[in-house]
């Protein structure tokens, strides 16, 4: 382009990302760091050539059909693109990209934090000490579930799932997984493949959800599939809230069918699930899987790499198809 492209960054990204974006583009920044609704997105599309949204900006079919023709690329500051109607964007010839590969370690760290926190009753113990109610100890006090040597089932053995598997091996966990296709042996690293979700769940003392939200995975943890898990299993979700039927999960946690859960994502965000938050056996985080300074810088750089390639007329490094 002969003139600098105009890029809208609706949320507060890292300082390094903003500095680089301003160097190369005319940048319109969101002021309040709050999500923008459909009308605001449509209105802004008249003024900009590109948008760098987070998952909080929703590009559903109705919104996409109203977008101005000026908008040419949605360079997501995220790996997940379930907030984008890819088919609708493709029909409008709007390029969509994401930021894969740069948040795997950070998200896997949170998965292990949730796994350990849920297993060892960390949320309950933290509240007990902070409230001043810790006034006794006995061998039966705060007994949890041991992680070392347990069987870990990973649903979705992509980049993040493979890092979770590597971290889990440090605890001598036996790793099982289900994918649509089996990984090559060098990427399995000894993990045991299951050709069905049911088969995986049946051997999962711990279950880590690491799959994207798709038609096949939405609600994959539900009343029926929970019954496939061993009694007293522990569930961890660092993927998307849409993977879980939260009512069924709540029931299983209340009845003791599941021992605990560790959750970083929810059906409703922000806010989460008040019913789950009321339970002592749930360890909760506010969707911070990728929230490290290094990862935020890397995500911003990846999004801008996609923009740079697009406006230079090159193939974008991380396209997402419709």
WOTA-V626115 format. One record per backbone hydrogen bond with DSSP energy under -1.0 kcal/mol. NH is the residue of the N-H (numbers start at 1). CO is the residue of the C=O. If there is no record, write none. Layout:
NH,CO ; NH,CO
This chain:
7,26 ; 8,50 ; 9,28 ; 18,14 ; 19,15 ; 20,16 ; 21,17 ; 22,18 ; 23,19 ; 24,20 ; 25,21 ; 26,5 ; 28,7 ; 30,9 ; 41,37 ; 42,38 ; 43,39 ; 44,40 ; 45,41 ; 46,43 ; 47,44 ; 48,44 ; 49,6 ; 50,6 ; 51,73 ; 52,8 ; 57,54 ; 59,83 ; 64,60 ; 65,61 ; 66,63 ; 67,64 ; 71,68 ; 72,49 ; 73,49 ; 74,95 ; 75,51 ; 76,74 ; 76,97 ; 77,53 ; 84,81 ; 85,59 ; 86,84 ; 89,85 ; 90,86 ; 91,87 ; 92,88 ; 93,90 ; 94,89 ; 95,72 ; 97,74 ; 98,318 ; 99,78 ; 107,103 ; 108,104 ; 109,105 ; 110,106 ; 111,107 ; 112,108 ; 113,109 ; 114,110 ; 115,111 ; 116,112 ; 117,113 ; 118,114 ; 119,115 ; 120,116 ; 122,117 ; 125,121 ; 126,122 ; 127,123 ; 128,124 ; 129,125 ; 130,126 ; 131,127 ; 132,129 ; 133,128 ; 135,133 ; 141,138 ; 145,119 ; 149,171 ; 150,147 ; 152,174 ; 153,206 ; 154,176 ; 155,208 ; 156,178 ; 162,158 ; 163,159 ; 164,160 ; 165,161 ; 166,162 ; 167,163 ; 168,164 ; 169,165 ; 170,167 ; 171,168 ; 172,169 ; 173,168 ; 174,150 ; 176,152 ; 177,192 ; 178,154 ; 187,184 ; 188,184 ; 189,185 ; 191,188 ; 192,175 ; 194,177 ; 200,196 ; 201,197 ; 202,198 ; 203,200 ; 204,201 ; 205,203 ; 206,151 ; 207,234 ; 208,153 ; 209,236 ; 210,155 ; 218,214 ; 219,242 ; 220,217 ; 221,243 ; 226,222 ; 228,225 ; 229,226 ; 232,257 ; 233,230 ; 234,205 ; 235,260 ; 236,207 ; 237,262 ; 238,209 ; 243,240 ; 244,241 ; 245,221 ; 246,244 ; 249,245 ; 250,246 ; 251,247 ; 252,248 ; 253,249 ; 254,250 ; 255,251 ; 258,252 ; 259,233 ; 261,281 ; 262,235 ; 263,283 ; 264,237 ; 272,268 ; 277,273 ; 278,274 ; 279,276 ; 283,261 ; 285,263 ; 287,285 ; 291,288 ; 292,290 ; 296,292 ; 297,293 ; 298,294 ; 299,295 ; 300,296 ; 301,297 ; 302,298 ; 303,299 ; 304,300 ; 305,301 ; 306,302 ; 307,303 ; 308,304 ; 309,305 ; 310,306 ; 311,307 ; 312,308 ; 313,310 ; 314,309 ; 320,96
